[in-house]
Amino acid sequence: MRRSIPLLLGLLLTTPAAAASGDCAGPSPDLHAATAGGCLAQMERLIARGEPLEARNETGDTALLLAAKRGRTEAALLLLGAGADPSRADRRQITPLAVAVYKGDERLVGALLAAGVTADQWREVCQGRRGLIDYAARQGQAGIIAKLLAAGLDANVRSAQDWTPLMRVAAHGSEVPPVRALATMELLLARGAQVDLANHQGRTALMLAAQRDRVEIVALLLAHGADPTRLDFQEENAMDLTQDGRVLDLLGHAAQERAPVIDF
């Protein structure tokens, strides 16, 4: 069962946060306890003596899932190196890849992808009303998107309502610094994102950026050939969706350049 981003984030936030360093002085009773504390030496000893990697704790987490949820990246990498299953989900069907993306853990995302992603996890990345790629794009997580693209994700992949990652970046929230959104958009464009694809409303990334008065994003999309005269399903173009003078100037100039020259 697919979970929405707000629900997943809420579930992750209820997982106790890891301290900067765990209490590793005494012996750990099991692999989960050592993982929760980030006690790498104890983890290595437990693994060496045959502690099962896929055992679940009382909340249904494997040690790898626990490491991801607690932000114990080094512990997670140790477990992956020892052969832990990178695709094993918890009882809510949250996978280590989902946790790593939501937490913005680029190293762990890369390691999980390198360890092998199942078809189900690719569906989790690409599909659903709020897939992982949607979340990463909206948050301007260029590093994570780069890893997903390198692992085989199409830069023009469609999620629900025909949104592409480029559209999600164009519609990013005010909590995302503009420089981060621009870097993410530049990455997607460099990897083949098409600028004039439209969503379920007929709106392109340029229209979505104009609607939110994202001046820098509008300028970047126009520089890559986005069409300012294209109409959505309501017969509106990008200029109809903004009142920002700077955005209107950019769009108007681009529209004039596209206008055919008439010889008399």
TIFIKE-213798 format. One line per 3 residues: number of its first residue (from 1); for each residue x, y, z of N, C-alpha, C. Coordinates in nm, 3 decimals, padded with zeros to 5 digits. Atoms other than C-alpha are relative to their C-alpha. Layout:
BEGIN
NUM	X Y Z X Y Z X Y Z  ...
! end
This chain:
BEGIN
1	00.085 -00.119 00.000 00.000 00.000 00.000 00.088 00.124 00.000  -00.084 -00.117 00.011 00.149 00.333 -00.108 -00.038 00.105 00.103  00.024 -00.100 -00.103 00.186 00.605 00.153 00.027 00.138 -00.057
4	-00.024 -00.136 00.044 00.162 00.980 00.102 00.124 00.055 00.067  -00.120 -00.060 -00.058 00.464 01.199 00.167 -00.025 00.054 00.140  00.020 -00.048 -00.138 00.310 01.376 00.471 -00.006 -00.114 00.101
7	00.009 00.112 -00.092 00.228 01.039 00.629 00.137 -00.061 00.022  -00.132 00.059 -00.013 00.572 00.898 00.557 00.091 00.088 00.085  -00.083 -00.089 -00.079 00.742 01.206 00.697 -00.040 -00.003 00.146
10	00.045 00.009 -00.138 00.525 01.186 01.006 00.049 -00.126 00.067  -00.049 00.126 -00.056 00.620 00.824 01.056 00.149 00.006 00.029  -00.144 -00.011 -00.021 00.988 00.905 01.017 00.031 00.091 00.117
13	-00.026 -00.093 -00.110 00.965 01.196 01.257 -00.031 -00.061 00.135  00.030 00.065 -00.127 00.818 00.968 01.522 00.105 -00.103 00.037  -00.110 00.089 -00.032 01.126 00.746 01.499 00.103 00.076 00.081
16	-00.095 -00.075 -00.082 01.363 00.850 01.779 00.125 00.037 -00.076  -00.120 -00.046 00.070 01.647 01.059 01.644 00.125 -00.057 00.065  -00.126 00.052 -00.051 01.999 00.928 01.678 00.079 00.109 00.067
19	-00.093 -00.093 -00.061 02.238 01.097 01.911 00.125 00.009 -00.085  -00.121 -00.017 00.080 02.568 01.220 01.774 00.086 -00.125 00.007  -00.074 00.126 -00.013 02.734 00.906 01.907 -00.069 -00.085 00.106
22	00.071 00.087 -00.092 02.580 00.606 02.077 00.086 -00.041 00.118  -00.070 00.054 -00.116 02.670 00.448 02.410 00.051 -00.139 -00.037  -00.057 00.125 00.049 02.904 00.175 02.285 00.098 -00.062 00.099
25	-00.097 00.049 -00.097 03.096 00.110 02.604 -00.027 -00.144 00.041  00.033 00.135 -00.043 02.910 -00.201 02.712 -00.041 -00.087 -00.116  00.040 00.090 00.108 02.813 -00.509 02.511 -00.145 00.025 -00.043
28	00.136 -00.015 00.050 02.503 -00.481 02.289 -00.067 -00.137 -00.004  00.069 00.129 -00.002 02.241 -00.754 02.330 -00.029 -00.055 -00.137  00.031 00.049 00.134 02.164 -00.771 01.957 00.040 00.104 -00.102
31	-00.043 -00.086 00.110 02.229 -00.618 01.619 -00.082 00.129 -00.006  00.082 -00.121 00.002 01.938 -00.375 01.644 00.049 00.102 00.102  -00.047 -00.091 -00.104 02.067 -00.228 01.968 00.132 00.064 -00.042
34	-00.127 -00.054 00.046 02.417 -00.188 01.825 -00.020 00.098 -00.114  00.028 -00.089 00.112 02.276 -00.032 01.509 -00.060 00.131 00.048  00.064 -00.121 -00.051 02.056 00.211 01.700 00.102 00.093 00.065
37	-00.103 -00.080 -00.065 02.362 00.326 01.892 00.112 00.041 -00.093  -00.108 -00.030 00.092 02.582 00.347 01.585 00.132 -00.061 00.042  -00.119 00.066 -00.054 02.826 00.106 01.748 00.057 -00.095 -00.105
40	-00.046 00.076 00.117 03.011 -00.013 01.438 00.083 -00.122 00.038  -00.083 00.114 -00.039 03.266 -00.234 01.613 -00.086 -00.114 00.055  00.090 00.103 -00.052 02.991 -00.415 01.802 -00.082 -00.064 -00.111
43	00.073 00.054 00.113 02.793 -00.453 01.483 00.085 -00.101 -00.076  -00.089 00.092 00.072 03.091 -00.611 01.310 00.017 -00.132 00.073  -00.015 00.124 -00.078 03.136 -00.861 01.594 -00.127 -00.085 -00.007
46	00.127 00.073 00.004 02.767 -00.953 01.594 -00.023 -00.064 -00.137  00.015 00.054 00.135 02.762 -00.998 01.217 00.095 -00.118 -00.021  -00.101 00.105 00.017 03.081 -01.206 01.229 -00.041 -00.129 00.069
49	00.040 00.122 -00.070 02.927 -01.446 01.478 -00.136 -00.054 -00.048  00.118 00.056 00.064 02.620 -01.495 01.259 -00.132 00.061 00.037  00.127 -00.066 -00.033 02.361 -01.248 01.386 -00.080 00.020 -00.130
52	00.078 -00.010 00.124 02.076 -01.261 01.128 -00.023 00.145 -00.042  00.011 -00.137 00.050 02.072 -00.948 00.910 -00.145 00.042 -00.023  00.137 -00.035 00.036 01.703 -00.968 00.822 -00.100 -00.016 00.115
55	00.090 00.009 -00.116 01.562 -01.017 01.172 -00.068 00.135 00.022  00.077 -00.122 -00.025 01.295 -00.764 01.268 -00.011 00.024 00.150  00.022 -00.034 -00.140 01.258 -00.578 01.595 -00.150 00.008 00.028
58	00.142 00.000 -00.039 00.931 -00.521 01.778 -00.086 00.092 -00.086  00.077 -00.089 00.088 00.828 -00.245 01.536 00.005 -00.044 -00.146  -00.004 00.054 00.134 00.902 -00.455 01.229 00.115 00.047 -00.086
61	-00.114 -00.050 00.076 01.228 -00.290 01.127 00.114 -00.101 -00.003  -00.128 00.069 00.004 01.529 -00.477 01.002 00.107 00.097 00.052  -00.108 -00.088 -00.046 01.864 -00.343 01.122 00.029 00.108 -00.103
64	-00.026 -00.099 00.105 01.911 -00.169 00.785 -00.105 00.110 00.002  00.106 -00.101 -00.009 01.575 00.006 00.808 00.019 00.088 00.123  -00.022 -00.076 -00.122 01.651 00.107 01.164 00.115 00.100 -00.018
67	-00.113 -00.089 00.023 01.987 00.250 01.060 -00.041 00.118 -00.087  00.045 -00.108 00.088 01.822 00.450 00.779 -00.089 00.098 00.075  00.093 -00.087 -00.073 01.546 00.584 01.006 00.070 00.081 00.108
70	-00.072 -00.070 -00.104 01.792 00.679 01.279 00.109 00.093 -00.056  -00.104 -00.083 00.058 02.023 00.856 01.035 00.139 -00.054 00.023  -00.129 00.066 -00.023 02.303 00.605 01.101 00.056 -00.048 -00.134
73	-00.046 00.033 00.135 02.454 00.616 00.753 00.112 -00.102 00.001  -00.113 00.094 -00.003 02.779 00.439 00.844 -00.047 -00.140 00.039  00.054 00.131 -00.039 02.585 00.161 01.015 -00.075 -00.064 -00.116
76	00.072 00.052 00.115 02.361 00.126 00.709 00.096 -00.052 -00.107  -00.098 00.043 00.100 02.662 00.106 00.479 00.069 -00.130 00.042  -00.060 00.124 -00.051 02.818 -00.161 00.702 -00.094 -00.118 -00.025
79	00.098 00.107 00.018 02.498 -00.367 00.686 -00.014 -00.038 -00.147  00.007 00.029 00.143 02.475 -00.335 00.309 00.123 -00.078 -00.045  -00.123 00.071 00.034 02.836 -00.445 00.279 00.000 -00.143 00.048
82	00.008 00.136 -00.054 02.755 -00.748 00.490 -00.106 -00.084 -00.069  00.099 00.076 00.075 02.472 -00.845 00.255 -00.144 00.022 00.039  00.139 -00.027 -00.037 02.159 -00.691 00.408 -00.082 00.030 -00.124
85	00.091 -00.019 00.113 01.861 -00.686 00.172 -00.036 00.148 -00.012  00.028 -00.142 00.013 01.832 -00.329 00.035 -00.146 00.033 -00.026  00.139 -00.025 00.037 01.466 -00.373 -00.059 -00.100 -00.042 00.106
88	00.092 00.050 -00.103 01.319 -00.516 00.263 -00.075 00.117 00.066  00.082 -00.109 -00.053 01.030 -00.291 00.371 -00.047 -00.032 00.141  00.056 00.022 -00.134 00.877 -00.242 00.715 -00.148 -00.036 -00.013
91	00.139 00.042 00.003 00.520 -00.325 00.811 -00.091 00.099 -00.072  00.077 -00.102 00.072 00.397 -00.001 00.654 00.043 00.008 -00.147  -00.051 00.005 00.137 00.577 -00.091 00.327 00.090 00.118 -00.033
94	-00.101 -00.103 00.020 00.834 00.185 00.375 00.134 -00.069 -00.019  -00.127 00.064 00.032 01.163 00.082 00.215 00.118 00.086 00.045  -00.118 -00.081 -00.031 01.518 00.190 00.301 00.023 00.112 -00.101
97	-00.017 -00.104 00.101 01.527 00.382 -00.029 -00.092 00.118 00.027  00.093 -00.110 -00.032 01.218 00.582 00.067 00.052 00.082 00.117  -00.051 -00.071 -00.118 01.367 00.667 00.406 00.119 00.087 -00.038
100	-00.121 -00.073 00.037 01.699 00.772 00.252 -00.033 00.124 -00.084  00.039 -00.115 00.081 01.529 00.998 -00.004 -00.065 00.107 00.086  00.069 -00.098 -00.083 01.302 01.163 00.252 00.095 00.070 00.097
103	-00.097 -00.061 -00.090 01.597 01.224 00.481 00.111 00.075 -00.075  -00.101 -00.069 00.079 01.810 01.359 00.195 00.139 -00.060 00.016  -00.129 00.068 -00.022 02.085 01.102 00.258 00.056 -00.050 -00.133
106	-00.051 00.034 00.133 02.272 01.102 -00.074 00.089 -00.124 00.002  -00.090 00.116 -00.006 02.536 00.850 00.035 -00.079 -00.130 00.009  00.078 00.122 -00.017 02.278 00.597 00.144 -00.083 -00.030 -00.124
109	00.073 00.022 00.124 02.064 00.649 -00.167 00.091 -00.065 -00.103  -00.094 00.057 00.096 02.370 00.581 -00.381 00.036 -00.143 00.032  -00.037 00.136 -00.039 02.464 00.271 -00.183 -00.116 -00.097 -00.023
112	00.116 00.086 00.020 02.110 00.131 -00.197 -00.022 -00.028 -00.149  00.015 00.020 00.144 02.091 00.184 -00.572 00.108 -00.093 -00.052  -00.110 00.086 00.043 02.431 00.021 -00.617 -00.022 -00.144 00.044
115	00.025 00.135 -00.052 02.315 -00.275 -00.407 -00.111 -00.072 -00.076  00.104 00.062 00.081 02.026 -00.335 -00.646 -00.139 00.044 00.042  00.135 -00.047 -00.026 01.678 -00.188 -00.671 -00.098 -00.091 -00.071
118	00.099 00.090 00.059 01.379 -00.413 -00.731 -00.099 00.078 -00.086  00.103 -00.063 00.083 01.101 -00.344 -00.980 -00.101 00.075 00.086  00.094 -00.066 -00.089 00.871 -00.260 -00.690 00.055 00.134 00.048
121	-00.058 -00.125 -00.045 01.113 00.004 -00.568 00.004 00.103 -00.112  00.005 -00.097 00.110 01.134 00.160 -00.914 -00.140 00.056 -00.016  00.136 -00.052 00.004 00.755 00.185 -00.911 -00.021 00.103 00.111
124	00.008 -00.095 -00.109 00.787 00.357 -00.576 00.068 00.132 -00.036  -00.072 -00.120 00.041 01.035 00.601 -00.728 -00.081 00.078 -00.104  00.056 -00.065 00.118 00.834 00.673 -01.042 -00.149 00.031 00.011
127	00.145 -00.008 00.009 00.465 00.633 -00.968 -00.062 00.050 00.130  00.073 -00.044 -00.119 00.199 00.726 -00.721 -00.021 00.149 -00.001  00.032 -00.143 -00.004 00.053 01.062 -00.637 00.120 00.081 00.045
130	-00.120 -00.068 -00.047 00.376 01.154 -00.459 00.113 -00.103 00.004  -00.112 00.093 00.005 00.656 00.926 -00.575 00.126 00.063 00.056  -00.125 -00.051 -00.056 01.008 00.958 -00.444 00.064 00.103 -00.090
133	-00.060 -00.096 00.092 01.127 01.136 -00.758 -00.074 00.134 00.008  00.076 -00.124 -00.018 00.845 01.389 -00.713 00.050 00.075 00.123  -00.043 -00.064 -00.124 00.954 01.454 -00.357 00.140 00.059 -00.015
136	-00.137 -00.049 00.017 01.322 01.486 -00.447 00.003 00.123 -00.089  00.004 -00.116 00.090 01.239 01.727 -00.731 -00.058 00.122 00.071  00.062 -00.113 -00.071 01.012 01.943 -00.517 00.092 00.058 00.105
139	-00.092 -00.046 -00.103 01.281 01.965 -00.251 00.133 00.049 -00.058  -00.125 -00.045 00.060 01.555 02.051 -00.499 00.119 -00.086 00.039  -00.107 00.092 -00.041 01.759 01.742 -00.410 00.077 -00.048 -00.124
142	-00.070 00.029 00.125 01.988 01.755 -00.714 00.090 -00.122 00.013  -00.090 00.112 -00.018 02.237 01.507 -00.572 -00.071 -00.134 -00.005  00.077 00.124 -00.001 01.974 01.242 -00.511 -00.058 -00.027 -00.138
145	00.054 00.019 00.134 01.811 01.299 -00.849 00.109 -00.047 -00.096  -00.112 00.043 00.085 02.153 01.263 -01.015 00.025 -00.150 00.016  -00.021 00.143 -00.023 02.191 00.921 -00.854 -00.113 -00.084 -00.059
148	00.114 00.072 00.058 01.842 00.813 -00.958 00.012 -00.005 -00.152  -00.017 -00.003 00.146 01.911 00.922 -01.317 00.113 -00.093 -00.043  -00.114 00.087 00.034 02.248 00.744 -01.318 -00.038 -00.147 00.011
151	00.044 00.139 -00.017 02.070 00.427 -01.204 -00.101 -00.043 -00.105  00.088 00.039 00.109 01.841 00.438 -01.506 -00.134 00.070 -00.007  00.128 -00.071 00.003 01.550 00.670 -01.423 -00.002 00.098 -00.117
154	00.019 -00.092 00.112 01.417 00.866 -01.723 -00.029 00.140 00.054  00.020 -00.138 -00.047 01.438 01.244 -01.672 -00.140 00.050 -00.030  00.136 -00.041 00.035 01.091 01.269 -01.830 -00.106 -00.094 00.055
157	00.095 00.096 -00.056 00.925 01.002 -01.616 -00.124 00.074 00.050  00.127 -00.060 -00.042 00.559 01.076 -01.548 -00.048 -00.065 00.129  00.066 00.051 -00.119 00.402 01.043 -01.206 -00.150 00.026 -00.017
160	00.144 -00.021 00.010 00.035 01.088 -01.123 -00.029 00.137 -00.060  00.046 -00.124 00.064 -00.150 01.358 -01.319 00.102 00.053 -00.100  -00.092 -00.031 00.110 00.127 01.350 -01.579 00.106 00.104 00.035
163	-00.107 -00.093 -00.039 00.373 01.560 -01.379 00.136 -00.066 -00.024  -00.138 00.044 00.016 00.741 01.530 -01.467 00.085 00.063 00.111  -00.088 -00.063 -00.099 01.036 01.604 -01.234 00.025 00.148 -00.029
166	-00.022 -00.140 00.035 01.096 01.928 -01.427 -00.116 00.088 00.046  00.117 -00.075 -00.047 00.742 02.042 -01.349 00.002 00.017 00.151  -00.003 -00.008 -00.146 00.788 01.961 -00.981 00.101 00.105 00.046
169	-00.098 -00.102 -00.037 01.102 02.175 -00.965 -00.056 00.139 -00.028  00.057 -00.130 00.037 00.924 02.459 -01.145 -00.104 00.046 00.102  00.105 -00.032 -00.096 00.645 02.443 -00.885 00.048 -00.012 00.144
172	-00.054 00.022 -00.134 00.879 02.415 -00.585 -00.053 00.104 00.099  00.049 -00.088 -00.105 00.775 02.569 -00.255 00.103 00.104 00.041  -00.086 -00.111 -00.043 00.919 02.880 -00.095 00.107 -00.046 00.098
175	-00.099 00.050 -00.095 01.110 02.663 00.154 00.128 -00.047 -00.070  -00.117 00.045 00.077 01.348 02.553 -00.124 00.078 00.122 -00.049  -00.078 -00.115 00.047 01.631 02.804 -00.183 00.006 00.004 -00.152
178	-00.002 -00.009 00.146 01.624 02.935 -00.542 00.123 -00.061 -00.063  -00.123 00.055 00.058 01.986 02.835 -00.600 -00.007 -00.152 -00.008  00.013 00.145 00.001 01.900 02.475 -00.512 -00.097 -00.045 -00.107
181	00.096 00.033 00.104 01.597 02.470 -00.738 00.063 00.015 -00.138  -00.066 -00.022 00.129 01.802 02.614 -01.025 00.099 -00.112 -00.031  -00.098 00.107 00.021 02.076 02.354 -00.979 -00.071 -00.130 -00.039
184	00.075 00.121 00.031 01.816 02.075 -00.986 -00.057 00.007 -00.141  00.056 -00.015 00.134 01.652 02.214 -01.298 00.109 -00.010 -00.107  -00.112 00.009 00.095 01.988 02.255 -01.474 00.043 -00.145 -00.019
187	-00.034 00.141 00.009 02.067 01.893 -01.394 -00.099 -00.075 -00.088  00.102 00.070 00.077 01.738 01.767 -01.535 00.007 00.039 -00.148  -00.010 -00.044 00.138 01.776 01.977 -01.849 00.122 -00.061 -00.068
190	-00.122 00.059 00.056 02.130 01.850 -01.899 -00.017 -00.149 -00.026  00.022 00.145 00.017 02.001 01.492 -01.867 -00.118 -00.031 -00.092  00.100 00.028 00.102 01.737 01.532 -02.136 -00.144 00.032 00.033
193	00.138 -00.037 -00.032 01.430 01.675 -01.963 -00.056 00.090 -00.110  00.064 -00.077 00.106 01.188 01.811 -02.224 -00.079 00.116 00.061  00.055 -00.119 -00.065 01.074 02.166 -02.152 -00.148 00.020 -00.025
196	00.138 -00.032 00.035 00.735 02.166 -02.321 -00.099 -00.114 00.021  00.098 00.101 -00.039 00.575 01.850 -02.184 -00.104 00.064 00.090  00.110 -00.059 -00.076 00.236 01.923 -02.026 -00.061 -00.102 00.095
199	00.064 00.088 -00.098 00.055 01.784 -01.722 -00.149 -00.016 -00.031  00.142 00.030 00.021 -00.311 01.688 -01.678 -00.084 00.124 -00.027  00.070 -00.126 00.028 -00.410 02.055 -01.702 00.051 00.067 -00.127
202	-00.059 -00.059 00.119 -00.207 02.113 -02.014 00.108 00.102 00.031  -00.099 -00.101 -00.041 00.045 02.318 -01.818 00.142 -00.056 -00.004  -00.140 00.036 00.012 00.415 02.307 -01.886 00.078 00.052 00.121
205	-00.085 -00.050 -00.109 00.704 02.372 -01.649 00.008 00.152 -00.004  -00.006 -00.146 00.012 00.722 02.727 -01.786 -00.125 00.065 00.058  00.125 -00.055 -00.054 00.357 02.792 -01.703 -00.002 -00.008 00.153
208	00.000 00.018 -00.145 00.400 02.652 -01.352 00.096 00.096 00.068  -00.097 -00.095 -00.055 00.709 02.865 -01.291 -00.053 00.143 -00.007  00.056 -00.134 00.016 00.537 03.177 -01.426 -00.111 00.024 00.102
211	00.110 -00.012 -00.094 00.232 03.112 -01.208 00.049 00.031 00.141  -00.057 -00.021 -00.133 00.459 03.117 -00.902 00.106 00.111 00.001  -00.091 -00.115 00.011 00.665 03.417 -01.022 00.146 -00.039 00.025
214	-00.138 00.046 -00.015 00.989 03.215 -01.032 00.084 00.057 -00.115  -00.066 -00.073 00.108 01.190 03.464 -01.237 00.119 -00.078 -00.056  -00.120 00.070 00.046 01.515 03.266 -01.251 -00.035 -00.128 -00.074
217	00.042 00.124 00.065 01.337 02.943 -01.340 -00.058 00.030 -00.138  00.057 -00.040 00.129 01.139 03.117 -01.615 00.111 00.032 -00.099  -00.110 -00.037 00.088 01.459 03.264 -01.759 00.077 -00.124 -00.049
220	-00.073 00.121 00.037 01.632 02.925 -01.755 -00.078 -00.084 -00.101  00.083 00.078 00.092 01.343 02.747 -01.925 -00.008 00.065 -00.137  00.003 -00.070 00.128 01.319 03.014 -02.193 00.133 -00.015 -00.074
223	-00.132 00.017 00.062 01.693 02.985 -02.254 00.014 -00.139 -00.062  -00.005 00.137 00.054 01.634 02.613 -02.320 -00.114 -00.025 -00.099  00.096 00.014 00.109 01.361 02.680 -02.574 -00.145 -00.018 00.039
226	00.140 00.015 -00.040 01.040 02.668 -02.370 -00.087 00.099 -00.077  00.091 -00.079 00.082 00.742 02.802 -02.566 -00.090 00.087 00.087  00.083 -00.087 -00.084 00.586 03.110 -02.398 -00.141 00.020 -00.055
229	00.131 -00.022 00.061 00.289 03.108 -02.638 -00.090 -00.122 00.010  00.080 00.123 -00.008 00.170 02.755 -02.569 -00.119 00.020 00.094  00.122 -00.013 -00.078 -00.185 02.728 -02.432 -00.027 -00.127 00.079
232	00.044 00.116 -00.077 -00.312 02.503 -02.154 -00.143 -00.033 -00.039  00.135 00.044 00.036 -00.652 02.334 -02.154 -00.106 00.106 00.028  00.091 -00.113 -00.024 -00.812 02.660 -02.032 00.027 00.114 -00.098
235	-00.037 -00.100 00.102 -00.668 02.845 -02.333 00.079 00.117 00.060  -00.086 -00.101 -00.061 -00.421 03.033 -02.112 00.146 -00.035 -00.028  -00.144 00.023 00.014 -00.050 03.079 -02.175 00.072 00.050 00.125
238	-00.076 -00.035 -00.120 00.229 03.155 -01.929 -00.023 00.145 00.042  00.020 -00.142 -00.034 00.169 03.532 -01.951 -00.133 00.025 00.068  00.130 -00.014 -00.065 -00.191 03.484 -01.841 00.003 -00.043 00.146
241	-00.003 00.061 -00.133 -00.077 03.312 -01.522 00.084 00.079 00.101  -00.084 -00.079 -00.090 00.141 03.585 -01.371 -00.031 00.148 -00.013  00.009 -00.146 00.003 00.129 03.952 -01.281 00.134 00.064 00.034
244	-00.134 -00.050 -00.032 00.499 03.981 -01.200 00.061 00.068 -00.123  -00.052 -00.076 00.113 00.651 04.250 -01.422 00.124 -00.059 -00.061  -00.124 00.058 00.051 00.987 04.079 -01.450 -00.028 -00.126 -00.082
247	00.037 00.122 00.073 00.831 03.751 -01.555 -00.069 00.036 -00.131  00.069 -00.041 00.121 00.602 03.927 -01.802 00.096 00.055 -00.104  -00.100 -00.053 00.094 00.899 04.109 -01.957 00.075 -00.114 -00.069
250	-00.072 00.114 00.057 01.088 03.783 -02.004 -00.086 -00.076 -00.101  00.090 00.075 00.086 00.787 03.607 -02.153 -00.036 00.078 -00.126  00.035 -00.083 00.114 00.691 03.898 -02.375 00.113 00.008 -00.102
253	-00.116 -00.006 00.089 01.042 03.929 -02.517 00.017 -00.132 -00.075  -00.015 00.131 00.065 01.059 03.555 -02.584 -00.110 -00.023 -00.102  00.111 00.016 00.094 00.716 03.561 -02.752 00.024 00.081 -00.126
256	-00.030 -00.083 00.117 00.824 03.845 -02.980 00.105 -00.066 -00.088  -00.104 00.066 00.077 01.133 03.652 -03.082 -00.054 -00.118 -00.080  00.060 00.114 00.069 00.912 03.360 -03.180 -00.096 00.042 -00.109
259	00.100 -00.046 00.097 00.671 03.573 -03.382 00.058 -00.002 -00.141  -00.052 00.004 00.138 00.704 03.520 -03.758 00.020 00.139 -00.056  -00.028 -00.127 00.066 00.854 03.802 -03.960 -00.080 00.007 -00.128
262	00.086 -00.018 00.117 00.610 03.935 -04.220 00.062 00.104 -00.091  -00.055 -00.094 00.099 00.755 04.098 -04.532 -00.114 00.062 -00.080  00.102 -00.071 00.079 00.544 04.362 -04.702 00.058 00.038 -00.136
! end
